[in-house]
Amino acid sequence: MAMFDYMSFANSMRIDSAVVASFEGEAKEEFPNDDMLRELHIMRALKTYFNKFGALSGK
């Protein structure tokens, strides 16, 4: 069960799916047995990414 809806956030901020997949892979390695921490890590990474780079133009 998802605690943090990071996919909706990523979609609404128009963050490329490859970026999301990269953060998912990193989080899975760091938190293999803790879904909540993994999702929280992804959400925070996406927010930081958006604050730094913004949405992708033309997507």
Stockholm file with secondary structure:
# STOCKHOLM 1.0

chainA/1-59         MAMFDYMSFANSMRIDSAVVASFEGEAKEEFPNDDMLRELHIMRALKTYFNKFGALSGK
#=GR chainA/1-59 SS CCSSCHHHHHHHTTCCHHHHHHHHHHHHHHCTTCHHHHHHHHHHHHHHHHHHHCCCTTC
#=GC SS_cons        CCSSCHHHHHHHTTCCHHHHHHHHHHHHHHCTTCHHHHHHHHHHHHHHHHHHHCCCTTC
//
